[in-house]
Amino acid sequence: MNQLYRNIVWGQRSNYFEVPTDCPQRDERLGWTGDAQAFIRTAAYNMDIAAFFTKWLQDLEDGQFENGAFPRVAPQVAPGIAAGWGDAGIIGPWTIYRVYGDTRVIEKHYAAMARWIEFLKQRSPGYLSPPLGNEGDWLNVNADTPKDLIATAYFGEDTRLMAEMAEAIGKDEDAAQYRELFEHIRTAFTARYVALDGKIAGDTQTAYLMALDFDLLPAERRPAAAQHLIANLQERDWLLSTGFLGAHLLLPTLTDLGRTDVAYRLLTETRYPSWGYEITQGATTTWERWDSYTQERGFQSPLMNSFNHYAFGAVGEWMFSTLAGIDTEGPGFKRILIHPRPGGGLSWARAGYDSIRGPIATSWSFEGDDLRLELSIPANTVATVYVPAGKLTDVSESGRPAEQSPGVRFLRLESGSAVLEVGSGTYAFISKNGKLAVEAAAIDPAP
């Protein structure tokens, strides 16, 4: 895990030079927008990227075409547009707003983002988008997702995020219109791509991930779609097949579905294709292709093969938000979410993040059957903390019953955890039989 994280950081350090380049050693070195949008949340955990993206998002807007389309690269020095790439014009500002709580990025780019949504709307009769670009789920492993499905899914996701950003700057009427548009897109997506049994056109991991993560499914079809996703993974012997657009959705979506066990299985895998396979081959940055090198076939074609691309390093977001349990409940970490999910055979994890509000740190470890969770919350913030436990009376803080500890307030029991609210400060929770609570909440799908 530590080597994987080092690889992710070094990929970012060597590519974030004025623009988020795709690789530092090849003849491109362009600001590819698809790579940037997939990785941006991980990038924000690793470094303070507010100023960097303030500059680059202006490059992106400067390259916007007259029809409202955002380019594949920014600065715009190569022709072409693509679904999952131009969407950086929405996902970039939204992520910077979520991480830093600064609405200026929304206000600055609002008109350009609105033009992009209108561009998508005009090219989507019946709210269904035809293919946009040739990239698709770039560099997937023999699992091509229909390009029109991808374009329609991103049309929906962009509209959903646009509604949130409009509301954040007081444009409530616009927000209502974007939410109405999103509902039309979701209805059209379901009718066109989703069967009654939850199977989605293409039957690829990325198709299910987009439908689930982008909230494009009616509630009654989500469980079946989730089962098809798990079945797809099982049919591939628990190996991923996602490309650039699906990989960063994979582990967060599995976690949202209650299948963190599968997420850990993929994260700790060392067979090809996996993050761990690259490390067994000596990788010190993340690769462009899952098969940039394999023991059976050797090196991929030198016409397009890089051992230093950061896109697949987007798994770093999950390592922070789920393995370590550090995330924001609202924009800008004013309210913090501490929700570590132990698993994967790991006995401990420790992480720190320098948020816009101050440093946040978590550390969890198993002590016999008990679980110890230590955390540090910055001043002038409030955190919601999930402590794996069978019941509240099993949880103590600094040697006292949790509900009697200063600064700690019990909220509820939820999904095998005691949910607490804490103010700023440092806390040391012990969950009696917490390891058993973690195991009870886990599902093992292995045959």
C-alpha atoms as one frame of an Amber mdcrd trajectory, in Angstrom:
protein
   0.000   0.000   0.000   2.797   2.425   0.816   4.587   1.691  -2.460   1.352
   2.222  -4.377   0.846   5.562  -2.679   4.432   6.604  -3.418   3.894   5.673
  -7.065   0.760   7.826  -7.205   2.477  10.836  -5.637   5.538  10.627  -7.883
   3.316  10.363 -10.941   1.628  13.583  -9.877   4.854  15.364  -8.939   6.439
  14.635 -12.303   3.359  15.571 -14.355   1.922  18.655 -12.642   4.072  21.276
 -14.358   2.004  24.353 -15.251  -0.563  22.002 -16.787  -1.538  18.436 -15.789
   0.426  16.630 -18.493  -0.209  13.021 -19.404   3.452  11.984 -19.190   6.763
  13.785 -18.675   8.992  11.623 -20.883   7.175  11.234 -24.202   6.530  13.503
 -27.182   3.052  14.579 -25.977   3.260  16.300 -22.591  -0.183  17.783 -23.171
  -2.892  18.760 -20.698  -5.210  15.865 -21.480  -8.537  16.647 -19.847  -9.738
  13.056 -19.355  -6.696  12.153 -17.282  -7.099  15.376 -15.312 -10.756  14.908
 -14.391 -10.293  11.273 -13.377  -7.359  12.070 -11.092  -8.290  15.491  -9.680
  -9.778  14.261  -6.402  -6.750  12.140  -5.657  -4.514  15.065  -6.606  -6.273
  17.275  -4.061  -5.555  14.763  -1.284  -1.871  14.640  -2.198  -1.161  18.350
  -2.613  -2.681  21.821  -2.444  -3.817  22.154  -6.063  -6.095  25.206  -5.708
  -3.746  27.662  -7.439  -2.643  25.064  -9.985  -6.208  24.394 -11.126  -7.194
  28.058 -10.941  -4.625  28.565 -13.680  -5.389  25.418 -15.693  -9.172  25.802
 -15.660  -8.608  29.164 -17.322  -6.576  27.362 -19.997  -9.510  24.994 -20.417
 -12.029  27.814 -20.792  -9.706  29.634 -23.190  -9.757  26.535 -25.397 -13.544
  26.186 -25.412 -14.891  25.940 -28.976 -17.524  28.295 -30.339 -20.187  25.593
 -30.085 -19.563  25.333 -26.318 -17.511  22.139 -26.371 -14.488  21.861 -24.114
 -11.367  20.429 -25.793  -9.551  17.149 -25.178  -6.392  19.022 -24.219  -5.795
  22.381 -22.545  -4.148  24.567 -23.667  -6.009  23.658 -26.834  -3.259  22.658
 -29.264  -4.856  19.515 -30.720  -8.279  19.204 -32.361 -11.026  16.975 -31.066
 -13.559  16.573 -28.273 -14.482  13.472 -26.298 -16.926  12.275 -23.667 -15.121
  11.913 -20.346 -12.515  14.427 -21.476 -14.338  17.715 -22.057 -16.343  16.980
 -18.914 -13.314  18.223 -16.989 -14.862  21.646 -17.579 -17.585  20.681 -15.066
 -15.848  18.125 -12.845 -12.785  20.343 -12.326 -14.602  23.388 -10.889 -16.973
  21.178  -8.895 -14.079  19.273  -7.267 -12.146  22.427  -6.415 -15.330  23.843
  -4.852 -15.937  20.656  -2.861 -12.372  20.405  -1.559 -11.686  24.074  -0.802
 -15.185  25.480  -0.257 -14.462  28.443  -2.545 -17.369  29.430  -4.788 -15.244
  31.818  -6.854 -14.248  28.990  -9.174 -17.929  28.386  -9.905 -18.674  32.038
 -10.513 -15.641  32.465 -12.759 -16.471  29.539 -15.036 -20.264  29.462 -14.726
 -20.986  30.879 -18.181 -18.515  28.502 -19.837 -19.984  25.530 -17.964 -23.498
  26.553 -18.981 -22.396  26.672 -22.626 -21.015  23.130 -22.313 -24.298  21.833
 -20.871 -26.208  23.554 -23.679 -23.826  21.991 -26.218 -24.572  18.537 -24.795
 -28.291  19.241 -24.710 -28.413  20.370 -28.331 -26.621  17.251 -29.556 -28.771
  14.861 -27.494 -32.209  14.344 -29.060 -34.482  12.680 -26.547 -31.777  13.341
 -23.913 -29.605  10.563 -25.387 -26.138  11.550 -26.571 -24.544  10.014 -29.644
 -20.892   8.968 -29.328 -18.561  11.878 -28.656 -14.973  11.157 -29.684 -13.226
   7.843 -30.205 -11.611   7.421 -26.794 -14.402   5.699 -24.872 -13.256   3.968
 -21.694  -9.657   4.398 -22.772  -7.288   1.443 -22.278  -9.849  -0.922 -20.813
  -9.035  -4.637 -20.741 -11.144  -6.239 -23.479 -14.320  -4.576 -22.200 -15.481
  -1.825 -24.543 -18.360   0.175 -23.096 -20.751   1.623 -25.729 -19.567   5.135
 -26.503 -23.085   6.550 -26.698 -23.767   5.177 -23.191 -20.631   6.913 -21.933
 -21.615  10.202 -23.575 -25.142  10.051 -22.146 -23.866   9.089 -18.685 -21.506
  12.063 -18.563 -24.270  14.342 -19.860 -26.270  13.283 -16.810 -23.391  13.574
 -14.363 -22.406  17.026 -15.620 -25.973  18.245 -15.297 -26.282  16.880 -11.758
 -23.071  18.603 -10.658 -24.097  21.799 -12.431 -27.310  21.899 -10.394 -25.297
  21.666  -7.172 -22.931  24.431  -8.255 -25.764  26.710  -9.359 -27.371  26.339
  -5.948 -24.038  27.052  -4.230 -23.873  30.527  -5.786 -27.537  31.355  -5.279
 -28.824  30.589  -8.776 -31.764  28.580  -7.458 -33.856  28.883 -10.624 -30.984
  27.546 -12.718 -30.456  24.755 -10.200 -34.092  23.693 -10.516 -33.831  23.668
 -14.306 -30.676  21.568 -14.238 -32.254  19.099 -11.828 -35.256  18.786 -14.134
 -32.908  18.194 -17.063 -31.064  15.538 -15.073 -34.326  13.697 -14.388 -35.070
  13.649 -18.120 -31.597  12.252 -18.823 -31.937   9.595 -16.131 -35.311   8.485
 -17.484 -33.955   8.317 -21.038 -30.806   6.479 -19.904 -32.833   3.827 -18.096
 -35.220   3.334 -21.003 -32.428   3.036 -23.555 -29.682   1.128 -21.744 -31.100
  -0.705 -18.714 -33.056  -3.954 -18.956 -35.749  -4.864 -16.460 -33.368  -7.352
 -14.830 -30.799  -4.590 -14.232 -28.423  -5.631 -17.007 -26.896  -2.593 -18.720
 -25.926  -2.314 -22.374 -22.392  -3.534 -22.945 -22.410  -5.553 -19.700 -19.062
  -4.024 -18.738 -17.807  -3.018 -15.337 -17.577   0.603 -16.457 -21.179   0.642
 -17.711 -22.441  -0.506 -14.299 -20.110   1.851 -12.447 -21.273   4.900 -14.371
 -24.931   4.014 -14.009 -24.577   3.451 -10.268 -22.129   6.212  -9.344 -23.773
   8.864 -11.520 -27.202   8.028  -9.996 -28.722   7.179 -13.367 -30.806   4.217
 -12.205 -34.230   4.104 -10.539 -34.003   2.770  -7.015 -35.709  -0.511  -7.856
 -33.056  -1.472 -10.434 -29.944  -0.568  -8.459 -29.690  -3.877  -6.513 -29.888
  -5.953  -9.689 -27.341  -3.748 -11.488 -25.045  -4.092  -8.471 -25.328  -7.882
  -8.688 -24.441  -7.797 -12.386 -21.355  -5.742 -11.545 -20.264  -8.265  -8.923
 -20.988 -11.134 -11.333 -18.842  -9.480 -13.990 -15.937  -9.245 -11.561 -16.409
 -12.852 -10.491 -16.517 -14.056 -14.101 -13.135 -12.356 -14.584 -11.787 -14.165
 -11.526 -12.065 -11.000  -9.438  -9.963  -8.876 -11.793 -10.796  -5.409 -13.062
 -11.331  -4.522 -16.731 -11.855  -0.776 -16.421 -10.085   1.895 -18.452  -9.436
   5.562 -17.648 -13.113   6.424 -17.148 -14.106   3.448 -15.037 -11.068   2.824
 -12.847 -11.548   5.799 -10.504 -15.211   4.832  -9.984 -14.525   1.184  -9.216
 -13.614   1.052  -5.516 -15.828   3.969  -4.348 -18.872   2.437  -6.043 -18.222
  -0.997  -4.550 -17.933   0.631  -1.135 -21.193   2.513  -1.619 -22.808  -0.828
  -2.478 -21.593  -2.344   0.782 -18.952  -4.452  -0.978 -15.815  -2.988   0.520
 -14.580  -6.584   0.710 -14.464  -6.708  -3.088 -12.830  -3.277  -3.226 -10.024
  -4.476  -0.957  -9.673  -7.621  -3.013  -9.048  -5.550  -6.134  -6.733  -3.121
  -4.342  -4.519  -5.859  -2.913  -4.476  -8.004  -6.065  -1.043  -8.677  -7.599
  -2.079 -10.553 -10.750  -2.403  -8.737 -14.071  -4.317  -6.461 -14.467  -4.026
  -4.692 -11.129  -2.260  -1.895  -9.318  -0.316  -4.488  -7.391   0.913  -6.229
 -10.543   2.734  -3.061 -11.598   4.479  -2.970  -8.235   5.595  -6.602  -8.516
   7.261  -5.584 -11.791   9.202  -2.791 -10.098   6.968   0.191 -10.895   7.827
   3.459  -9.144   5.076   5.489 -10.844   1.702   4.410 -12.226   1.581   3.101
 -15.792  -0.340   4.352 -18.818  -1.614   0.863 -19.629  -2.439  -2.018 -17.355
  -0.245  -4.030 -19.744   2.563  -1.540 -20.315   4.611  -4.610 -19.477   3.554
  -8.192 -18.794   5.733 -11.200 -18.095   4.043 -13.149 -20.879   4.161 -10.526
 -23.665   6.886  -8.144 -22.573   6.630  -4.425 -23.380   3.665  -2.800 -25.101
   4.170  -1.006 -28.416   6.671   1.862 -28.141   4.292   3.910 -30.299   2.194
   4.468 -27.156   3.545   3.148 -23.910   4.390   5.120 -20.803   5.414   4.005
 -17.341   4.573   7.407 -15.881   0.902   8.319 -16.319  -1.194   9.322 -13.333
  -4.744   8.457 -14.521  -4.931   4.966 -13.002  -3.435   6.427  -9.835  -6.906
   7.837  -9.118  -7.312   4.915  -6.715  -5.524   7.173  -4.219  -8.857   8.896
  -3.535 -10.277   5.649  -2.132  -7.175   5.032  -0.061  -7.738   8.341   1.724
 -11.548   8.353   1.906 -12.157   4.694   2.753  -8.986   2.938   3.877  -8.001
   5.894   6.081 -11.547   7.270   6.316 -10.899  10.985   5.690 -13.414  12.945
   3.610 -15.581  16.055   3.648 -19.313  15.998   4.425 -19.907  19.286   2.657
 -17.797  21.749   0.718 -14.463  22.770   2.162 -14.114  20.385   5.148 -16.158
  22.623   7.433 -17.913  19.394   8.332 -15.570  16.419   8.200 -16.411  12.767
   7.647 -14.278  10.176   9.434 -15.390   6.766   8.197 -12.532   4.254   7.992
 -13.439   0.799   6.745 -10.821  -1.743   7.850 -10.342  -4.769   5.619  -8.153
  -6.437   3.073  -6.180  -8.322   5.687  -4.610  -5.082   6.911  -4.019  -4.856
  10.651  -3.521  -1.085  10.765  -3.577   2.086   8.683  -2.486   5.649   9.343
  -2.904   8.794   7.222  -2.900  12.564   7.417  -4.362  15.259   5.198  -3.670
  19.005   5.342  -7.148  20.310   4.556  -8.079  23.917   3.867  -9.304  23.998
   7.514  -6.179  22.476   9.003  -4.569  19.054   9.429  -6.760  15.970   9.757
  -5.291  12.647  10.849  -6.580   9.134  11.448  -5.027   5.929  12.697  -6.771
   2.605  13.202  -5.387  -0.711  14.382  -6.570  -4.006  15.749  -5.538  -4.866
  19.317  -6.634  -8.449  19.663 -10.373  -8.389  19.020 -10.602  -4.686  19.832
 -10.302  -1.809  17.367  -8.421   1.362  18.239  -9.269   4.530  16.276  -7.308
   7.712  16.900  -8.073  10.958  15.132  -7.239  14.640  15.066  -9.790  17.258
  14.002  -8.788  20.885  13.244 -10.160  23.961  15.007 -13.540  25.416  14.078
 -14.778  22.219  12.440 -17.114  19.377  13.352 -16.643  15.727  12.376 -19.031
  12.827  12.000 -17.145   9.719  13.100 -18.016   6.086  12.343 -16.573   3.654
  14.879 -17.143  -0.025  13.992 -19.071  -1.455  16.951 -21.930  -3.756  17.777
 -23.391  -1.329  20.308 -22.585   2.055  21.816 -21.598   0.635  25.190 -18.689
  -1.147  23.464 -17.113   2.206  22.553 -14.904   4.208  24.886 -12.870   7.377
  24.352  -9.702   8.038  26.355 -10.802   5.446  28.892 -14.346   6.767  29.387
 -17.636   5.610  27.886 -17.878   7.436  24.562 -21.178   9.120  25.416 -19.594
  10.599  28.569 -16.494  11.982  26.866 -16.280  15.783  26.468 -16.805  16.867
  22.882 -18.427  13.588  21.845 -22.134  13.250  21.023 -23.859  10.006  20.058
 -25.935  10.244  16.888 -27.054   6.721  15.964 -26.097   3.121  15.231 -25.729
   2.493  11.501 -24.454  -0.443   9.449 -22.346  -1.947  12.190 -20.935   1.348
  13.460 -21.571   3.769  16.286 -21.940   7.177  14.632 -20.651  10.041  16.757
 -20.228  13.795  16.369 -17.036  15.363  17.707 -15.587  18.851  17.818 -12.009
  19.890  17.190  -9.271  18.105  19.115  -7.679  14.681  19.388  -9.564  11.516
  20.290  -8.667   7.914  21.068 -11.585   5.503  20.659 -11.533   1.840  21.619
 -14.249  -0.427  20.258 -14.547  -3.605  22.306 -14.781  -6.542  19.901 -14.490
  -4.016  17.075 -12.697  -6.541  14.880 -15.712  -8.821  15.143 -17.987  -5.921
  14.225 -15.883  -5.301  11.110 -16.014  -8.958  10.154 -19.757  -9.161  10.762
 -20.353  -6.260   8.397 -18.171  -7.758   5.643 -19.301 -10.062   2.856 -16.959
 -12.657   1.346 -18.067 -13.467  -2.215 -15.256 -15.938  -2.856 -16.339 -19.420
  -4.010
